[in-house]
Amino acid sequence: MVGIAWYRPEQWKLLREVSADVKDLEETHSEWMAEANKTLAILKQQGVAFVKVDIDVEELVKWCSEKGVKIDGAARSEFAVHKLQQPKPN
């Protein structure tokens, strides 16, 4: 199972503001969605099981601060895995 970080449209601007690798992020949430959906289609075509992991950017910022890491692609991916491994509330 692969966890795919899924960002909220209303938090896209904040994500770009706090990310060290802003140059690697799409300008708009709509542009990001188009790329993300292409990635999902490829994964599906390859038979890879995936789940969209809802990312709260403020929670991401706190988590990165606690770990002492900059917010970049690697940290965002690691945070998505972390979220995926958390027990689900009943």
VOBA-1610 file (N, C-alpha, C; in pm, whole numbers, padded with zeros to 5 digits, always signed):
BEGIN
Met+00085-00118+00000Met+00000+00000+00000Met+00089+00124+00000Val+00062+00214-00090Val+00137+00338-00103Val+00048+00452-00054Gly+00104+00536+00030Gly+00032+00655+00076Gly+00066+00774-00011Ile-00037+00840-00061Ile-00018+00958-00146Ile-00065+01080-00068Ala+00026+01173-00045Ala-00011+01296+00026Ala-00117+01370-00055Trp-00225+01407+00012Trp-00336+01475-00054Trp-00361+01607+00018Tyr-00342+01715-00055Tyr-00346+01848+00004Tyr-00481+01916-00018Arg-00520+01995+00081Arg-00646+02068+00077Arg-00629+02196-00004Pro-00727+02228-00088Pro-00714+02349-00171Pro-00693+02476-00089Glu-00763+02486+00023Glu-00753+02607+00104Glu-00618+02619+00176Gln-00537+02512+00175Gln-00407+02517+00241Gln-00290+02521+00143Trp-00321+02523+00013Trp-00214+02518-00086Trp-00118+02637-00073Lys-00172+02757-00056Lys-00088+02876-00042Lys+00005+02861+00078Leu-00048+02813+00191Leu+00034+02792+00311Leu+00142+02689+00284Leu+00109+02580+00217Leu+00209+02478+00185Leu+00324+02538+00106Arg+00292+02621+00009Arg+00396+02685-00071Arg+00479+02783+00013Glu+00416+02850+00108Glu+00488+02946+00194Glu+00586+02877+00287Val+00554+02758+00335Val+00638+02693+00435Val+00737+02592+00375Ser+00724+02562+00248Ser+00808+02459+00187Ser+00942+02515+00141Ala+01048+02443+00177Ala+01183+02483+00138Ala+01204+02465-00012Asp+01126+02375-00072Asp+01142+02345-00214Asp+01024+02398-00296Val+00981+02520-00263Val+00864+02578-00329Val+00878+02576-00482Lys+01000+02585-00531Lys+01021+02584-00677Lys+00978+02452-00740Asp+00969+02347-00658Asp+00930+02216-00709Asp+00779+02192-00700Leu+00707+02285-00640Leu+00562+02271-00624Leu+00490+02349-00734Glu+00379+02296-00776Glu+00296+02366-00874Glu+00248+02498-00815Glu+00223+02594-00901Glu+00178+02727-00858Glu+00042+02721-00789Thr-00049+02642-00845Thr-00185+02638-00791Thr-00223+02496-00751His-00323+02489-00665His-00374+02358-00625His-00431+02284-00746Ser-00495+02355-00836Ser-00551+02291-00956Ser-00442+02226-01041Glu-00329+02296-01055Glu-00217+02238-01130Glu-00164+02115-01057Trp-00154+02123-00925Trp-00107+02008-00847Trp-00204+01890-00864Met-00335+01918-00858Met-00435+01812-00872Met-00421+01740-01006Ala-00397+01816-01112Ala-00381+01755-01244Ala-00262+01659-01245Glu-00150+01701-01186Glu-00032+01615-01179Glu-00055+01495-01087Ala-00118+01519-00973Ala-00146+01411-00879Ala-00236+01305-00942Asn-00336+01349-01015Asn-00427+01254-01080Asn-00357+01174-01189Lys-00261+01234-01258Lys-00180+01159-01356Lys-00102+01050-01285Thr-00042+01086-01170Thr+00034+00989-01092Thr-00054+00875-01046Leu-00174+00906-00998Leu-00267+00803-00952Leu-00306+00710-01067Ala-00326+00766-01185Ala-00363+00684-01301Ala-00250+00587-01336Ile-00126+00635-01328Ile-00010+00549-01356Ile-00002+00437-01253Leu-00017+00473-01125Leu-00012+00371-01019Leu-00121+00266-01039Lys-00241+00312-01071Lys-00353+00220-01093Lys-00323+00128-01211Gln-00270+00185-01318Gln-00235+00108-01437Gln-00130+00001-01405Gln-00040+00033-01312Gln+00066-00061-01274Gln+00020-00159-01167Gly-00105-00145-01122Gly-00158-00236-01022Gly-00111-00205-00880Val-00064-00084-00857Val-00016-00045-00725Val-00134+00003-00641Ala-00149-00056-00523Ala-00254-00013-00431Ala-00210+00114-00362Phe-00299+00212-00354Phe-00265+00339-00290Phe-00383+00391-00213Val-00352+00481-00122Val-00456+00551-00046Val-00416+00698-00039Lys-00514+00785-00056Lys-00490+00928-00042Lys-00482+00959+00107Val-00377+01027+00147Val-00357+01062+00288Val-00380+01212+00303Asp-00488+01248+00372Asp-00521+01388+00394Asp-00411+01453+00477Ile-00356+01562+00423Ile-00248+01632+00490Ile-00297+01768+00537Asp-00289+01789+00668Asp-00314+01921+00725Asp-00179+01990+00733Val-00163+02099+00661Val-00033+02165+00651Val+00016+02213+00787Glu-00072+02263+00870Glu-00029+02308+01003Glu+00025+02191+01085Glu-00037+02075+01071Glu+00012+01955+01140Glu+00148+01914+01083Leu+00163+01925+00952Leu+00290+01895+00886Leu+00400+01987+00939Val+00370+02116+00949Val+00469+02213+01000Val+00512+02175+01140Lys+00418+02144+01227Lys+00449+02105+01365Lys+00535+01980+01368Trp+00498+01879+01289Trp+00570+01752+01286Trp+00714+01773+01239Cys+00732+01852+01134Cys+00867+01879+01082Cys+00949+01956+01185Ser+00886+02050+01254Ser+00955+02127+01357Ser+01002+02035+01470Glu+00915+01945+01512Glu+00951+01851+01620Glu+01064+01759+01579Lys+01069+01721+01451Lys+01175+01633+01401Lys+01301+01709+01361Gly+01290+01841+01354Gly+01405+01922+01315Gly+01442+01908+01169Val+01341+01890+01084Val+01367+01875+00940Val+01298+01987+00864Lys+01355+02022+00750Lys+01293+02123+00666Lys+01175+02059+00592Ile+01082+02143+00555Ile+00963+02094+00484Ile+00998+02090+00335Asp+01017+01967+00288Asp+01047+01946+00147Asp+00979+01817+00102Gly+01005+01776-00019Gly+00940+01657-00073Gly+00962+01533+00012Ala+01084+01515+00060Ala+01114+01398+00143Ala+01035+01402+00274Ala+01031+01518+00338Ala+00958+01531+00464Ala+00808+01513+00442Arg+00756+01570+00332Arg+00612+01554+00304Arg+00578+01408+00282Ser+00664+01336+00211Ser+00641+01193+00188Ser+00648+01114+00318Glu+00749+01145+00399Glu+00764+01076+00528Glu+00645+01103+00619Phe+00594+01226+00616Phe+00479+01261+00697Phe+00355+01184+00650Ala+00339+01168+00520Ala+00226+01091+00467Ala+00232+00946+00515Val+00351+00888+00513Val+00369+00751+00563Val+00336+00746+00712His+00385+00843+00786His+00356+00852+00930His+00205+00855+00954Lys+00136+00940+00880Lys-00009+00951+00895Lys-00078+00820+00859Leu-00032+00755+00756Leu-00091+00628+00711Leu-00077+00520+00816Gln+00030+00525+00893Gln+00055+00424+00995Gln-00017+00449+01126Gln-00080+00566+01139Gln-00152+00598+01264Gln-00280+00516+01272Pro-00314+00468+01394Pro-00440+00394+01407Pro-00559+00482+01374Lys-00655+00422+01308Lys-00776+00495+01272Lys-00872+00499+01392Pro-00933+00617+01419Pro-01031+00623+01529Pro-01154+00540+01494Asn-01215+00486+01596Asn-01335+00402+01574Asn-01457+00486+01549
//
